[in-house]
Amino acid sequence: MDCSEVISSIKKSLPDFSPLFISQNYLDEICIKVSPQAFKNTAMVLHKILPSPVMMLFAVDEREFSGAFAINAVFVNLKQAQWVIVNMDIPQENPCFDSLAKSIYSAALFEREIQEMFGIEPKGNPDLRRLNLHDEVWPKGNFPLRKDFKEMGTGNLSEYKFNRVEGEGIFEVPVGPVHAGIIGPGHFRFSVAGEPIVNLEIRLGFTHRGVEKLFEGKSCFDALRLAECISGDSSFAYSVAFATAAEKISGISIPQKAAYLRGIYLELERMYNHVNDIGGIALDVGFSFPAAYASLIKEAILQLNEKLTASRYLKKVNIIGGISIAIDEPKKLILFDSLKKIKKDFNELVKMLNSSVSFMDRVDTTGTLIKKTAVDLGVVGLVARASGIPTDLRKYFPGIYKQAKFKMMTQEGGDALSRLQVRFSEFVESCRLIEEFTAKLTESLGIEVNPVLKQASALGYTEGWRGPVLCWLKTDANGLIARCKIVDPSSHNWQALSYAVLGNIIPDFPLCNKSFNLSYPGNDL
């Protein structure tokens, strides 16, 4: 679908639609600039006709050049393998815009983030509480992503106001933010009536590190290593998304062999995380033997990563323009031999779990997220596929996955069992893809080593193991980063966990939580 087709589709719903500017600098990106008055209606139409949740919604401080802020709303057109970006300028005096949140729930948290980071008010948003800049430590009137922000000033502190469920027999159970085990901090406030959960409110942001601010002023080559550290269990996916954005800006098409290598490493990252989650689900229901067995499989994959790249978590492997570490013939043998044993052990693990009546009883119908709720919330990735939503960037966008006839895995149940079964299927499919990609590693690596970055912007993306990892990058006249917006799939899915646990009991929450296994640092940028 080209620009004219998108505009025609919008005009069918908005006959008076008149964009200020339209551009298509890349085959997979369309940018539509509109007036502030047309922004909301345009976004609502795209949300409906594509259909797509708000995949990204973020501000850019361009006051130095245009005297205004810019707002970008990003939607995905899976059928045409394109991203549609709606852009508008916001005057710097009393900056505000019409909220999308009441009509498109997936915009709600993005709008809260814009309010706290830029001081741009989404008028009409019913909930403007802080996300990452906690009221107890961050005074009002400090907006760190504005270009003129230097250091946190003084001001009044306030208290975060949790939503309350009132009524006879209702009581609250606060959990966290500090938890047992090696997991991130998050506060979970349960409202229960007897045993069933009637409301769960999640508060995150305790590991906020100012990541997007750290990117500013860096060269893309230095920032690539920062991207790998955003969420450690997705380090390779983040490096691919960032590198893809930089490559689009510099006009680079990576060699086919580099594309296959990226695919191999992405699938290895998916495999070790999926089997880790499978073991975690088993452990949360007290089934310790398969949990220990799963940890052995995970360790085998991490050791394979190290043999192939000298990094267990695949860091310093990706570069802008390709891959720095190839897989030669001896490494191919190591990879095939290791995969053979890993697949055998994984099949045993699946048999173990499927044959346990008590285990299957615990995961079946637990933590159900129905499809309509998932669609309304804009859920993405593995959680969406387990609720019957066929969404996976590997399936729709052209490239090596299309060539390999990638098989997308979905389930209809939306419960912990469905999310477990999606992991089972995706692990097996990852093994198949790795074997196919590895068999095609015949040509020379041919890496572009000196890409030149110009002043431009681009969206980089990849389907990580949790879901789509997105990176919108804007560079200045010197090729340095002016703005980097990161979106982890967890930021779309955390609120869905609040709905999935309703009607369950608190002792089942660890199981529900592990079946989602969302990222704290990926959310708390």
C-alpha positions as CSV (number, residue, x, y, z in Angstrom):
1,M,0.0,0.0,0.0
2,D,1.5,3.4,-1.0
3,C,0.7,6.8,0.4
4,S,-2.2,7.4,-1.9
5,E,-4.0,4.2,-0.9
6,V,-3.6,5.1,2.8
7,I,-5.0,8.6,2.3
8,S,-7.9,7.2,0.2
9,S,-8.7,4.8,3.0
10,I,-8.7,7.6,5.6
11,K,-10.8,9.9,3.3
12,K,-13.6,7.2,3.1
13,S,-14.1,7.8,6.8
14,L,-13.1,11.5,6.9
15,P,-14.2,13.1,3.7
16,D,-12.7,16.5,4.7
17,F,-9.3,15.0,5.6
18,S,-6.5,17.3,4.3
19,P,-3.0,16.3,5.4
20,L,-0.4,19.1,5.6
21,F,2.4,16.8,4.3
22,I,2.9,13.2,3.3
23,S,6.2,11.4,3.0
24,Q,7.4,7.8,2.3
25,N,11.2,7.9,2.8
26,Y,11.3,4.1,3.3
27,L,9.2,1.3,1.7
28,D,7.9,0.2,5.2
29,E,7.1,3.7,6.6
30,I,4.5,6.3,5.7
31,C,4.5,9.6,7.6
32,I,1.4,11.8,7.5
33,K,1.6,15.3,9.0
34,V,-1.7,16.8,10.1
35,S,-3.0,19.7,12.1
36,P,-3.7,19.4,15.8
37,Q,-7.4,19.6,15.0
38,A,-7.2,16.6,12.7
39,F,-4.8,14.4,14.8
40,K,-7.3,12.6,17.0
41,N,-9.7,11.7,14.2
42,T,-6.9,10.6,11.9
43,A,-5.5,8.3,14.6
44,M,-9.0,6.9,15.4
45,V,-9.6,6.0,11.8
46,L,-6.2,4.3,11.4
47,H,-6.8,2.4,14.6
48,K,-10.1,1.1,13.1
49,I,-9.2,0.4,9.4
50,L,-5.8,-1.1,9.7
51,P,-6.7,-2.3,12.4
52,S,-3.9,-1.6,14.8
53,P,-3.4,-0.5,18.4
54,V,-1.3,2.5,19.1
55,M,2.2,0.9,18.8
56,M,4.0,4.1,19.8
57,L,2.9,7.5,20.9
58,F,5.7,10.0,21.8
59,A,6.8,13.6,21.8
60,V,9.9,15.2,20.3
61,D,11.3,18.6,21.5
62,E,11.9,20.5,18.3
63,R,11.5,24.0,19.8
64,E,15.0,25.0,18.8
65,F,14.2,24.5,15.1
66,S,10.5,25.0,14.7
67,G,9.4,26.6,18.0
68,A,7.1,23.7,18.7
69,F,6.9,20.2,20.1
70,A,6.0,17.3,17.8
71,I,3.8,14.3,18.6
72,N,4.0,11.1,16.7
73,A,1.5,8.2,16.8
74,V,2.6,5.0,15.2
75,F,0.3,2.3,13.8
76,V,1.2,-1.0,12.1
77,N,-0.4,-2.2,8.9
78,L,0.3,-5.9,9.0
79,K,-1.4,-6.8,5.8
80,Q,0.7,-4.4,3.8
81,A,3.9,-4.7,6.0
82,Q,4.1,-1.0,6.7
83,W,4.2,1.4,9.6
84,V,1.9,4.5,9.5
85,I,3.1,7.5,11.5
86,V,0.8,10.4,12.2
87,N,2.6,13.6,13.1
88,M,1.5,17.0,14.4
89,D,3.2,20.1,15.9
90,I,2.2,21.4,19.3
91,P,2.9,25.1,20.2
92,Q,5.3,25.6,23.0
93,E,3.0,27.9,24.9
94,N,0.7,25.9,27.2
95,P,1.4,22.7,25.2
96,C,-1.6,20.3,25.0
97,F,-3.4,18.0,22.6
98,D,-6.7,16.1,22.5
99,S,-6.3,12.7,24.3
100,L,-6.9,9.5,22.4
101,A,-7.2,7.4,25.6
102,K,-10.9,7.2,26.0
103,S,-11.3,5.9,22.4
104,I,-8.1,3.9,22.1
105,Y,-6.9,2.4,25.3
106,S,-3.5,1.5,24.0
107,A,-2.7,5.3,23.9
108,A,-3.4,5.8,27.6
109,L,0.0,5.0,29.2
110,F,1.9,6.7,26.3
111,E,0.0,9.9,27.0
112,R,0.8,9.7,30.7
113,E,4.5,9.4,29.8
114,I,4.3,12.4,27.5
115,Q,2.7,14.5,30.3
116,E,5.4,13.6,32.9
117,M,8.4,13.7,30.5
118,F,7.6,16.8,28.4
119,G,4.8,18.6,30.3
120,I,2.4,18.3,27.4
121,E,-1.1,17.7,28.6
122,P,-3.3,15.1,26.9
123,K,-6.6,16.9,27.5
124,G,-9.4,14.5,28.3
125,N,-7.2,11.7,29.6
126,P,-9.0,10.5,32.8
127,D,-5.8,9.3,34.5
128,L,-2.7,11.5,34.5
129,R,-0.9,9.9,37.4
130,R,2.9,9.5,37.1
131,L,4.5,6.4,35.7
132,N,8.3,6.6,36.1
133,L,8.9,9.9,37.8
134,H,7.4,9.0,41.1
135,D,5.6,11.7,43.0
136,E,7.4,11.0,46.2
137,V,10.8,11.8,44.8
138,W,10.3,13.9,41.7
139,P,9.0,17.5,42.2
140,K,6.3,18.8,39.9
141,G,7.4,21.0,37.0
142,N,10.5,19.0,36.0
143,F,10.4,17.5,32.5
144,P,13.6,15.6,31.8
145,L,13.1,14.9,28.1
146,R,12.9,18.6,27.2
147,K,16.1,19.8,25.6
148,D,16.5,22.6,28.0
149,F,16.3,20.3,31.1
150,K,19.6,20.4,33.0
151,E,19.0,19.0,36.5
152,M,16.1,18.3,38.8
153,G,14.8,21.4,40.5
154,T,13.1,21.8,43.8
155,G,9.4,21.8,44.3
156,N,6.5,20.2,46.1
157,L,6.3,16.4,46.4
158,S,3.1,14.5,46.5
159,E,1.7,11.0,47.2
160,Y,0.7,8.5,44.5
161,K,-3.1,7.9,44.7
162,F,-4.1,4.3,44.2
163,N,-7.6,3.5,43.0
164,R,-9.7,2.0,45.7
165,V,-12.4,-0.6,45.6
166,E,-14.9,0.1,48.4
167,G,-17.5,-2.2,49.9
168,E,-18.3,-4.6,52.6
169,G,-15.9,-7.5,52.7
170,I,-13.3,-5.9,50.4
171,F,-9.8,-5.7,51.7
172,E,-6.4,-4.9,50.1
173,V,-3.3,-6.9,50.0
174,P,-0.2,-4.9,49.0
175,V,2.7,-6.8,47.5
176,G,6.1,-5.4,46.6
177,P,7.9,-3.4,45.2
178,V,10.6,-5.6,46.7
179,H,10.1,-9.3,46.0
180,A,11.8,-12.5,46.9
181,G,14.2,-13.9,44.2
182,I,16.1,-12.1,41.4
183,I,13.3,-10.2,39.8
184,G,12.6,-6.5,39.2
185,P,10.7,-4.3,41.6
186,G,7.0,-3.6,41.1
187,H,4.1,-2.9,43.4
188,F,1.0,-5.0,43.1
189,R,-2.1,-3.9,45.1
190,F,-4.8,-6.6,45.2
191,S,-8.4,-5.9,46.2
192,V,-10.1,-9.2,47.2
193,A,-13.6,-10.2,48.2
194,G,-12.9,-13.3,50.2
195,E,-10.5,-15.2,48.0
196,P,-11.2,-14.0,44.5
197,I,-9.3,-11.0,43.1
198,V,-11.7,-8.2,42.1
199,N,-9.1,-5.6,41.2
200,L,-5.3,-5.5,40.7
201,E,-3.5,-2.2,40.4
202,I,0.1,-2.3,39.2
203,R,2.6,0.4,39.8
204,L,6.0,0.2,38.1
205,G,8.8,2.7,37.4
206,F,11.1,1.7,40.3
207,T,13.9,0.8,37.9
208,H,13.6,3.9,35.7
209,R,17.1,4.8,34.5
210,G,16.5,7.7,32.0
211,V,17.5,5.5,29.1
212,E,16.0,7.7,26.4
213,K,17.9,10.7,27.8
214,L,21.1,8.7,27.8
215,F,20.9,8.1,24.1
216,E,20.8,11.9,23.3
217,G,24.1,13.2,21.9
218,K,25.7,9.8,21.3
219,S,26.8,8.4,18.0
220,C,24.8,5.4,16.8
221,F,27.9,3.2,17.1
222,D,28.3,4.0,20.8
223,A,24.6,3.9,21.4
224,L,24.2,0.4,20.0
225,R,26.0,-1.0,23.1
226,L,23.6,1.0,25.3
227,A,20.6,-0.5,23.4
228,E,21.8,-4.0,24.3
229,C,21.5,-3.1,28.0
230,I,17.9,-1.9,28.0
231,S,16.5,-5.3,28.9
232,G,19.1,-8.0,29.4
233,D,17.0,-11.0,28.4
234,S,16.3,-9.3,25.0
235,S,19.8,-7.8,24.4
236,F,20.0,-9.1,20.8
237,A,16.5,-8.1,19.9
238,Y,17.2,-4.5,21.1
239,S,20.4,-4.4,19.2
240,V,18.6,-5.5,16.0
241,A,15.8,-2.9,16.4
242,F,18.3,-0.1,17.0
243,A,20.7,-1.2,14.2
244,T,17.8,-1.5,11.8
245,A,16.8,2.1,12.5
246,A,20.4,3.4,12.0
247,E,20.7,1.3,8.8
248,K,17.6,2.8,7.3
249,I,18.9,6.3,8.0
250,S,22.2,5.6,6.4
251,G,20.7,3.8,3.5
252,I,22.3,0.4,4.2
253,S,20.9,-3.0,3.1
254,I,22.7,-5.6,5.1
255,P,24.1,-8.7,3.3
256,Q,21.9,-11.8,3.1
257,K,24.3,-13.8,5.2
258,A,24.1,-11.1,8.0
259,A,20.3,-11.4,7.8
260,Y,20.5,-15.1,8.3
261,L,22.9,-14.7,11.2
262,R,20.6,-12.2,12.9
263,G,17.8,-14.6,12.5
264,I,19.8,-17.4,14.1
265,Y,20.8,-15.4,17.1
266,L,17.3,-14.0,17.5
267,E,15.8,-17.5,17.6
268,L,18.5,-18.7,20.1
269,E,17.5,-15.7,22.3
270,R,13.8,-16.7,21.9
271,M,14.6,-20.4,22.8
272,Y,16.5,-19.8,26.0
273,N,13.8,-17.4,27.3
274,H,10.9,-19.6,26.4
275,V,12.4,-22.6,28.1
276,N,13.3,-20.5,31.1
277,D,9.6,-19.4,31.3
278,I,8.4,-23.0,31.0
279,G,10.6,-23.9,33.9
280,G,9.4,-20.9,35.9
281,I,5.7,-21.9,35.4
282,A,6.5,-25.4,36.6
283,L,8.3,-24.0,39.6
284,D,5.4,-21.7,40.5
285,V,3.1,-24.7,40.8
286,G,5.6,-26.7,42.9
287,F,6.7,-29.0,40.1
288,S,10.4,-28.8,40.8
289,F,11.9,-31.6,38.6
290,P,10.8,-30.2,35.2
291,A,11.8,-26.7,36.4
292,A,15.3,-28.0,37.1
293,Y,15.3,-29.9,33.8
294,A,14.3,-26.7,32.0
295,S,17.2,-24.8,33.6
296,L,19.6,-27.4,32.2
297,I,18.2,-26.8,28.7
298,K,18.5,-23.1,29.1
299,E,22.1,-23.5,30.2
300,A,22.8,-25.6,27.2
301,I,21.5,-22.9,24.9
302,L,23.5,-20.2,26.8
303,Q,26.7,-22.3,26.4
304,L,25.9,-22.7,22.7
305,N,25.6,-18.9,22.4
306,E,29.0,-18.6,24.0
307,K,30.6,-21.1,21.7
308,L,29.2,-19.3,18.7
309,T,29.8,-15.7,19.7
310,A,31.9,-15.6,22.9
311,S,28.8,-14.1,24.7
312,R,26.2,-16.1,26.6
313,Y,23.6,-13.3,26.0
314,L,24.7,-12.4,22.5
315,K,26.2,-9.0,23.2
316,K,28.7,-7.2,21.0
317,V,27.6,-9.4,18.1
318,N,25.5,-7.0,16.2
319,I,26.9,-4.0,14.4
320,I,25.4,-1.3,12.2
321,G,25.6,-2.8,8.8
322,G,25.6,-6.5,9.7
323,I,27.1,-8.9,12.2
324,S,30.6,-9.0,13.6
325,I,30.8,-12.7,14.3
326,A,30.1,-15.3,11.6
327,I,29.3,-19.0,11.9
328,D,31.9,-21.0,10.0
329,E,31.9,-24.7,9.1
330,P,33.2,-25.9,12.5
331,K,30.7,-23.7,14.3
332,K,27.9,-25.1,12.1
333,L,28.7,-28.6,13.3
334,I,28.6,-27.4,16.9
335,L,25.3,-25.7,16.3
336,F,23.7,-28.7,14.6
337,D,25.0,-31.2,17.3
338,S,23.9,-29.0,20.1
339,L,20.4,-28.4,18.6
340,K,19.9,-32.2,18.2
341,K,20.5,-32.7,21.9
342,I,18.5,-29.6,22.9
343,K,15.5,-30.7,20.9
344,K,15.6,-34.2,22.4
345,D,15.7,-32.8,26.0
346,F,13.0,-30.3,25.2
347,N,10.7,-33.0,23.9
348,E,11.2,-34.9,27.2
349,L,10.3,-31.7,29.1
350,V,7.1,-31.3,27.2
351,K,6.1,-34.9,27.8
352,M,6.8,-34.5,31.5
353,L,4.5,-31.5,31.8
354,N,1.7,-32.8,29.5
355,S,1.6,-36.1,31.4
356,S,1.1,-34.5,34.8
357,V,-2.6,-34.2,35.6
358,S,-2.1,-32.0,38.6
359,F,0.2,-29.6,36.6
360,M,-2.3,-29.3,33.7
361,D,-5.1,-28.7,36.1
362,R,-3.2,-25.7,37.6
363,V,-2.5,-24.0,34.3
364,D,-5.8,-24.8,32.6
365,T,-8.2,-21.8,32.8
366,T,-5.9,-19.9,35.1
367,G,-5.2,-16.3,34.3
368,T,-7.5,-16.1,31.3
369,L,-7.3,-13.0,29.1
370,I,-10.2,-13.1,26.6
371,K,-9.6,-12.0,23.0
372,K,-11.9,-9.0,23.2
373,T,-10.1,-7.6,26.2
374,A,-6.7,-8.3,24.6
375,V,-7.8,-6.4,21.5
376,D,-9.2,-3.5,23.5
377,L,-6.0,-3.2,25.5
378,G,-3.7,-3.4,22.5
379,V,-1.9,-6.4,23.7
380,V,1.0,-7.6,21.5
381,G,3.4,-10.5,21.0
382,L,3.2,-13.9,22.7
383,V,0.4,-12.9,25.1
384,A,-1.7,-11.7,22.1
385,R,-1.1,-14.9,20.1
386,A,-2.2,-17.0,23.1
387,S,-5.5,-15.0,23.2
388,G,-6.2,-15.7,19.5
389,I,-4.7,-12.6,18.0
390,P,-2.6,-13.5,14.9
391,T,0.2,-10.9,15.3
392,D,3.9,-11.5,14.7
393,L,6.2,-9.3,12.7
394,R,8.1,-12.3,11.4
395,K,4.9,-13.5,9.6
396,Y,4.0,-10.2,7.8
397,F,7.2,-8.3,7.0
398,P,9.3,-9.4,4.1
399,G,12.7,-11.0,4.6
400,I,14.2,-14.3,5.7
401,Y,11.2,-15.4,7.7
402,K,8.9,-15.1,4.7
403,Q,11.4,-17.1,2.7
404,A,11.5,-19.8,5.4
405,K,7.6,-20.0,5.4
406,F,7.5,-19.1,9.1
407,K,4.6,-20.6,10.9
408,M,2.9,-18.3,13.4
409,M,1.6,-20.1,16.6
410,T,-1.7,-19.0,18.1
411,Q,-4.0,-20.4,20.8
412,E,-7.6,-19.4,21.6
413,G,-7.8,-20.0,25.3
414,G,-6.0,-17.0,26.6
415,D,-5.0,-18.7,29.8
416,A,-1.7,-19.8,31.3
417,L,-2.0,-23.1,29.5
418,S,-2.4,-21.3,26.1
419,R,0.6,-19.2,26.8
420,L,2.6,-22.3,27.7
421,Q,1.5,-24.1,24.5
422,V,2.5,-21.1,22.4
423,R,6.0,-21.3,24.0
424,F,6.1,-25.1,23.3
425,S,5.3,-24.5,19.6
426,E,7.6,-21.5,19.1
427,F,10.6,-23.3,20.6
428,V,10.1,-26.1,18.1
429,E,9.7,-23.6,15.2
430,S,12.8,-21.7,16.3
431,C,14.8,-24.9,16.0
432,R,13.5,-25.4,12.5
433,L,14.3,-21.9,11.5
434,I,17.8,-22.0,12.9
435,E,18.5,-25.2,11.0
436,E,17.2,-23.7,7.8
437,F,19.0,-20.4,8.2
438,T,22.3,-22.2,9.1
439,A,22.1,-24.4,6.0
440,K,22.0,-21.2,3.8
441,L,25.2,-19.7,5.3
442,T,27.3,-20.1,2.1
443,E,28.2,-16.6,0.9
444,S,30.8,-14.3,2.3
445,L,29.8,-12.0,5.2
446,G,30.4,-8.7,3.3
447,I,29.7,-6.3,6.2
448,E,29.3,-2.5,5.6
449,V,31.9,-1.2,8.1
450,N,31.7,2.6,7.6
451,P,28.0,3.7,7.3
452,V,27.4,7.4,7.2
453,L,24.5,8.7,9.3
454,K,22.8,11.8,8.1
455,Q,20.1,14.0,9.6
456,A,16.9,11.9,9.4
457,S,14.5,9.7,11.3
458,A,13.5,6.0,11.0
459,L,11.7,3.3,12.8
460,G,13.6,0.1,13.6
461,Y,11.8,-3.1,14.7
462,T,12.0,-6.8,15.3
463,E,9.9,-9.5,16.8
464,G,11.6,-10.3,20.1
465,W,10.6,-13.3,22.2
466,R,8.0,-11.2,24.1
467,G,6.8,-9.4,21.1
468,P,7.7,-6.4,18.9
469,V,10.7,-4.4,20.0
470,L,10.5,-0.9,18.5
471,C,13.1,1.8,18.2
472,W,12.4,5.2,16.6
473,L,15.6,7.1,16.0
474,K,16.2,10.7,15.0
475,T,19.7,12.0,14.2
476,D,20.9,15.6,13.9
477,A,23.1,17.2,11.2
478,N,26.2,15.6,12.7
479,G,24.7,12.2,12.7
480,L,24.3,12.2,16.5
481,I,21.2,11.0,18.2
482,A,18.6,13.8,18.9
483,R,15.8,11.5,20.0
484,C,15.5,7.8,20.6
485,K,12.1,6.4,21.5
486,I,12.1,2.8,22.7
487,V,9.0,0.6,23.2
488,D,9.2,-2.8,24.8
489,P,6.2,-5.2,24.3
490,S,5.9,-5.3,28.1
491,S,4.7,-1.7,28.1
492,H,1.6,-2.8,26.1
493,N,1.0,-5.9,28.2
494,W,1.4,-5.0,31.8
495,Q,-2.2,-3.7,32.1
496,A,-3.5,-6.9,30.6
497,L,-2.1,-8.8,33.6
498,S,-4.5,-6.8,35.8
499,Y,-7.4,-8.2,33.8
500,A,-6.1,-11.8,33.5
501,V,-6.0,-12.3,37.3
502,L,-9.6,-11.2,38.0
503,G,-11.5,-14.0,39.6
504,N,-8.4,-15.9,40.4
505,I,-7.0,-16.2,43.9
506,I,-3.8,-14.5,45.1
507,P,-1.8,-17.7,45.4
508,D,-2.3,-18.2,41.6
509,F,-0.9,-14.7,40.9
510,P,2.8,-15.9,40.6
511,L,1.6,-18.4,38.0
512,C,-0.3,-15.8,36.0
513,N,2.6,-13.4,36.3
514,K,5.2,-15.9,35.1
515,S,3.0,-17.0,32.2
516,F,3.2,-13.3,31.0
517,N,6.8,-12.8,32.2
518,L,6.9,-9.1,31.4
519,S,10.0,-7.0,31.6
520,Y,10.5,-4.5,34.4
521,P,13.5,-2.6,32.9
522,G,11.9,-2.8,29.4
523,N,8.9,-0.9,30.8
524,D,10.8,1.4,33.2
525,L,13.0,3.2,30.7
